Amino acid sequence: MKKQFLALLSLFAMNGMAIADDAESYLKGVEAEVDSASKRKSEAQAVASFRKAAEQGDAKAQLQLGTAYATGEGIAKDDTQAVAWFRKAAKQGNAKAQVNLGNMLAEGQGVAKDETEAVKWYRKAAEQGDAIAQYNLGIAYTTGEGVDRDEFQAVTWFRKAAEQGLASAQYNLGVAYAEGNGLAKDEAQAVAWFRKAAEQGDADAKANLKELSK
């Protein structure tokens, strides 16, 4: 079975918070966030600084402010506000914001569920090389949610994400080879991709390798 949508919000710790050269308040937000004296106070200070930069149009800060609203870190959780800030950053071409906006639309969090629009944003991020977006686009083509089902396109996008090292995409590419979905059936290739996913700790890939070795 192919793995479905991941939980993909860009949390503070996961996002790496790339620094905008001209956003002094953004820098203050980063410094505030890593202040170990008080995590709660630090998060609130970070959010305040992110907001200042976000309101000045900084896309990275808009992403972080949206993330804060989505996770409730440093501010009361508010999915509607999360969507609004993700959308602002997404429109400026921020790939992570595009993925997050797509996720909110796909799940109907803070906005009316719209799988077609979700796919539109996944595609924009995927075309920028974002592995999570590529993976989610592959899932959409597999399930037919927001786009016509197309196994060839699903495999194409899973491969792009798999080649970037995303374990879930490697697993799904292995499934495609094992079952002959969207490409010629090839057990050797299935094993190769399951092994890559298994090496990253994917339990399903490990189980499939065991099964194929019988």
C-alpha positions as CSV (number, residue, x, y, z in Angstrom):
1,M,0.0,0.0,0.0
2,K,1.3,3.4,-0.9
3,K,1.9,5.9,1.9
4,Q,-0.5,8.8,2.0
5,F,0.0,12.5,2.8
6,L,2.7,13.3,5.4
7,A,2.2,15.8,8.2
8,L,4.2,18.5,6.6
9,L,4.0,21.8,8.5
10,S,7.4,23.5,8.6
11,L,8.0,23.6,12.3
12,F,10.5,26.1,13.7
13,A,13.1,23.5,14.4
14,M,12.6,21.7,11.1
15,N,12.6,24.7,8.8
16,G,16.1,26.0,9.4
17,M,14.8,29.6,9.1
18,A,16.8,30.9,6.2
19,I,17.7,34.5,6.9
20,A,16.5,37.4,4.8
21,D,19.4,39.7,4.1
22,D,17.4,42.9,4.6
23,A,15.1,41.8,7.5
24,E,16.6,43.0,10.7
25,S,13.4,42.1,12.6
26,Y,13.6,38.6,11.1
27,L,17.1,38.3,12.6
28,K,15.7,39.4,16.0
29,G,13.1,36.7,15.7
30,V,15.7,34.0,15.1
31,E,17.8,35.3,18.0
32,A,14.7,35.4,20.2
33,E,13.7,31.9,19.3
34,V,17.0,30.4,20.3
35,D,17.2,32.2,23.7
36,S,17.2,29.3,26.1
37,A,16.3,31.4,29.2
38,S,12.6,30.9,28.6
39,K,11.2,28.9,25.8
40,R,7.7,30.3,26.1
41,K,8.9,33.9,26.2
42,S,11.3,33.2,23.4
43,E,8.6,31.9,21.2
44,A,6.4,34.9,21.9
45,Q,9.2,37.2,21.1
46,A,10.0,35.4,17.9
47,V,6.4,35.6,16.8
48,A,6.3,39.3,17.5
49,S,9.5,39.8,15.4
50,F,8.2,37.5,12.6
51,R,5.0,39.5,12.5
52,K,6.9,42.8,12.1
53,A,8.9,41.4,9.2
54,A,5.9,39.6,7.7
55,E,3.8,42.8,7.6
56,Q,6.7,44.4,5.7
57,G,6.3,41.6,3.1
58,D,9.2,39.3,4.0
59,A,8.1,35.8,2.7
60,K,10.2,33.8,5.1
61,A,8.8,35.6,8.1
62,Q,5.3,35.1,6.7
63,L,6.0,31.4,6.5
64,Q,7.2,31.4,10.1
65,L,4.2,33.4,11.3
66,G,1.8,31.0,9.5
67,T,3.7,28.1,11.1
68,A,3.3,29.7,14.6
69,Y,-0.5,30.0,14.0
70,A,-0.7,26.5,12.7
71,T,1.2,24.9,15.6
72,G,0.2,27.3,18.5
73,E,3.9,28.0,19.3
74,G,4.2,31.5,20.8
75,I,0.6,32.4,19.9
76,A,-2.9,31.0,20.1
77,K,-3.4,28.3,17.5
78,D,-5.5,29.7,14.6
79,D,-5.8,27.8,11.3
80,T,-7.5,30.6,9.5
81,Q,-4.6,33.0,10.3
82,A,-2.1,30.2,9.4
83,V,-3.7,29.9,5.9
84,A,-3.7,33.7,5.4
85,W,0.0,34.0,6.1
86,F,1.0,30.8,4.2
87,R,-0.9,32.2,1.2
88,K,0.9,35.5,1.4
89,A,4.3,33.7,1.4
90,A,3.1,31.2,-1.2
91,K,2.2,34.0,-3.6
92,Q,5.7,35.3,-3.4
93,G,7.0,31.9,-4.5
94,N,8.1,30.5,-1.1
95,A,8.0,26.7,-1.7
96,K,7.6,25.6,1.9
97,A,4.6,28.0,2.2
98,Q,3.2,26.6,-1.0
99,V,3.4,23.1,0.5
100,N,1.8,24.1,3.7
101,L,-1.0,26.0,2.0
102,G,-1.6,22.9,-0.1
103,N,-1.8,20.8,3.0
104,M,-4.3,23.1,4.7
105,L,-6.4,23.1,1.5
106,A,-6.2,19.4,1.2
107,E,-7.4,18.8,4.7
108,G,-9.8,21.7,5.0
109,Q,-8.0,23.3,7.9
110,G,-8.7,27.0,8.3
111,V,-10.2,27.1,4.8
112,A,-12.8,25.2,2.7
113,K,-11.4,21.9,1.5
114,D,-10.2,22.3,-2.1
115,E,-8.1,19.4,-3.4
116,T,-7.8,21.0,-6.8
117,E,-6.3,24.2,-5.4
118,A,-4.1,22.1,-3.1
119,V,-2.6,20.3,-6.1
120,K,-2.0,23.7,-7.8
121,W,0.2,24.8,-4.9
122,Y,1.9,21.4,-4.6
123,R,2.8,21.7,-8.3
124,K,4.3,25.1,-7.9
125,A,6.5,23.9,-5.0
126,A,7.3,20.7,-6.8
127,E,8.5,22.5,-9.9
128,Q,10.9,24.4,-7.6
129,G,12.4,21.1,-6.5
130,D,10.7,20.7,-3.1
131,A,10.7,16.9,-2.3
132,I,7.7,17.0,0.0
133,A,5.6,18.7,-2.7
134,Q,6.8,16.3,-5.3
135,Y,5.8,13.4,-3.0
136,N,2.4,14.9,-2.3
137,L,1.8,15.5,-6.0
138,G,2.6,11.9,-6.6
139,I,0.0,10.9,-4.0
140,A,-2.5,13.1,-5.7
141,Y,-1.9,11.4,-9.1
142,T,-2.2,8.0,-7.3
143,T,-5.5,8.7,-5.6
144,G,-7.1,11.0,-8.1
145,E,-7.7,13.7,-5.4
146,G,-7.6,17.1,-7.1
147,V,-6.3,15.8,-10.4
148,D,-7.1,12.9,-12.7
149,R,-5.5,9.6,-11.7
150,D,-2.3,9.0,-13.7
151,E,0.1,6.3,-12.6
152,F,2.8,7.4,-14.9
153,Q,2.7,11.0,-13.5
154,A,2.6,9.5,-10.0
155,V,5.8,7.5,-10.6
156,T,7.4,10.5,-12.2
157,W,6.9,12.7,-9.1
158,F,7.7,9.9,-6.6
159,R,11.0,9.4,-8.5
160,K,11.9,13.0,-8.2
161,A,11.3,13.0,-4.5
162,A,13.0,9.6,-4.0
163,E,16.1,10.8,-5.7
164,Q,16.3,13.6,-3.2
165,G,16.3,11.0,-0.4
166,L,12.7,11.1,0.8
167,A,12.0,7.7,2.4
168,S,8.3,7.7,1.8
169,A,8.8,8.4,-1.9
170,Q,11.4,5.7,-2.1
171,Y,9.0,3.3,-0.6
172,N,6.2,4.3,-3.0
173,L,8.6,4.0,-6.0
174,G,9.5,0.5,-4.8
175,V,5.8,-0.4,-4.7
176,A,5.3,0.9,-8.2
177,Y,8.2,-1.3,-9.4
178,A,6.9,-4.3,-7.5
179,E,3.4,-4.0,-8.8
180,G,4.1,-2.5,-12.3
181,N,2.2,0.6,-11.7
182,G,3.0,3.4,-14.2
183,L,6.1,1.5,-15.4
184,A,7.4,-2.0,-16.2
185,K,7.4,-4.4,-13.3
186,D,11.0,-4.8,-12.0
187,E,11.6,-6.7,-8.8
188,A,15.3,-5.7,-8.7
189,Q,14.4,-2.0,-8.8
190,A,11.7,-2.6,-6.2
191,V,14.3,-4.1,-3.9
192,A,16.7,-1.3,-4.6
193,W,14.2,1.4,-3.6
194,F,12.8,-0.5,-0.7
195,R,16.4,-0.9,0.6
196,K,17.0,2.8,0.4
197,A,13.8,3.5,2.4
198,A,14.6,0.8,4.8
199,E,18.1,2.2,5.5
200,Q,16.3,5.4,6.7
201,G,14.2,3.3,9.1
202,D,11.0,2.8,7.0
203,A,9.3,-0.2,8.6
204,D,7.0,-0.9,5.7
205,A,10.0,-1.0,3.3
206,K,11.8,-3.4,5.7
207,A,8.7,-5.7,5.7
208,N,8.6,-5.7,1.9
209,L,12.2,-6.5,1.6
210,K,11.7,-9.5,3.9
211,E,8.7,-10.6,1.9
212,L,10.6,-10.3,-1.4
213,S,13.5,-12.3,-0.1
214,K,11.4,-15.4,0.6
